[in-house]
Amino acid sequence: MIRQKWCGSVLSSFLVLLTSCDAVHFWSCTHVWVFVIFCLLDTL
């Protein structure tokens, strides 16, 4: 439960980062996507 709360707060901050990701900087944002995917899998 604690991890889910932490995950949600981190994801919300990462969403802000993702909004600044465009095609040019996409590959620098892949680590964010990887974290989001693992985070979502962990909450399932």
PyRosetta script that sets phi, psi and omega in degrees:
from pyrosetta import init, pose_from_sequence

init()
pose = pose_from_sequence("MIRQKWCGSVLSSFLVLLTSCDAVHFWSCTHVWVFVIFCLLDTL")
pose.set_psi(1, -43.0)
pose.set_omega(1, 178.0)
pose.set_phi(2, -63.5)
pose.set_psi(2, -39.7)
pose.set_omega(2, -178.9)
pose.set_phi(3, -65.7)
pose.set_psi(3, -35.1)
pose.set_omega(3, 178.9)
pose.set_phi(4, -66.0)
pose.set_psi(4, -40.0)
pose.set_omega(4, 178.1)
pose.set_phi(5, -64.4)
pose.set_psi(5, -45.3)
pose.set_omega(5, 178.8)
pose.set_phi(6, -61.2)
pose.set_psi(6, -41.9)
pose.set_omega(6, -179.5)
pose.set_phi(7, -61.8)
pose.set_psi(7, -43.8)
pose.set_omega(7, -178.9)
pose.set_phi(8, -64.5)
pose.set_psi(8, -40.7)
pose.set_omega(8, -179.3)
pose.set_phi(9, -68.5)
pose.set_psi(9, -38.7)
pose.set_omega(9, 178.7)
pose.set_phi(10, -68.9)
pose.set_psi(10, -41.2)
pose.set_omega(10, 179.4)
pose.set_phi(11, -61.5)
pose.set_psi(11, -40.2)
pose.set_omega(11, -179.5)
pose.set_phi(12, -63.8)
pose.set_psi(12, -37.1)
pose.set_omega(12, 178.3)
pose.set_phi(13, -72.3)
pose.set_psi(13, -34.2)
pose.set_omega(13, 178.0)
pose.set_phi(14, -69.2)
pose.set_psi(14, -31.2)
pose.set_omega(14, 178.0)
pose.set_phi(15, -60.0)
pose.set_psi(15, -35.7)
pose.set_omega(15, 177.0)
pose.set_phi(16, -63.9)
pose.set_psi(16, -40.1)
pose.set_omega(16, 178.2)
pose.set_phi(17, -65.5)
pose.set_psi(17, -40.0)
pose.set_omega(17, -177.1)
pose.set_phi(18, -64.8)
pose.set_psi(18, -31.1)
pose.set_omega(18, -179.8)
pose.set_phi(19, -67.8)
pose.set_psi(19, -22.1)
pose.set_omega(19, 179.1)
pose.set_phi(20, -92.4)
pose.set_psi(20, 1.1)
pose.set_omega(20, 179.5)
pose.set_phi(21, -88.5)
pose.set_psi(21, 123.5)
pose.set_omega(21, 174.7)
pose.set_phi(22, -119.4)
pose.set_psi(22, -172.9)
pose.set_omega(22, -176.9)
pose.set_phi(23, -60.7)
pose.set_psi(23, -32.7)
pose.set_omega(23, -177.4)
pose.set_phi(24, -69.7)
pose.set_psi(24, -40.9)
pose.set_omega(24, -176.2)
pose.set_phi(25, -101.1)
pose.set_psi(25, 13.9)
pose.set_omega(25, -174.0)
pose.set_phi(26, -57.4)
pose.set_psi(26, -45.5)
pose.set_omega(26, -174.7)
pose.set_phi(27, -69.0)
pose.set_psi(27, -24.4)
pose.set_omega(27, 176.3)
pose.set_phi(28, -77.2)
pose.set_psi(28, -10.6)
pose.set_omega(28, -178.9)
pose.set_phi(29, -103.7)
pose.set_psi(29, 2.2)
pose.set_omega(29, -176.9)
pose.set_phi(30, -64.7)
pose.set_psi(30, -32.9)
pose.set_omega(30, 178.8)
pose.set_phi(31, -64.3)
pose.set_psi(31, -29.5)
pose.set_omega(31, 176.7)
pose.set_phi(32, -68.7)
pose.set_psi(32, -43.5)
pose.set_omega(32, 178.8)
pose.set_phi(33, -62.5)
pose.set_psi(33, -41.2)
pose.set_omega(33, 179.8)
pose.set_phi(34, -61.2)
pose.set_psi(34, -43.1)
pose.set_omega(34, 179.0)
pose.set_phi(35, -63.1)
pose.set_psi(35, -43.7)
pose.set_omega(35, -179.0)
pose.set_phi(36, -61.2)
pose.set_psi(36, -43.9)
pose.set_omega(36, -179.4)
pose.set_phi(37, -62.7)
pose.set_psi(37, -48.5)
pose.set_omega(37, 179.4)
pose.set_phi(38, -63.9)
pose.set_psi(38, -35.5)
pose.set_omega(38, -179.5)
pose.set_phi(39, -65.7)
pose.set_psi(39, -44.4)
pose.set_omega(39, 179.5)
pose.set_phi(40, -66.4)
pose.set_psi(40, -40.0)
pose.set_omega(40, 178.4)
pose.set_phi(41, -63.3)
pose.set_psi(41, -35.2)
pose.set_omega(41, -177.7)
pose.set_phi(42, -70.7)
pose.set_psi(42, -27.1)
pose.set_omega(42, -178.1)
pose.set_phi(43, -86.8)
pose.set_psi(43, -12.0)
pose.set_omega(43, 179.5)
pose.set_phi(44, -74.5)
pose.dump_pdb("model.pdb")
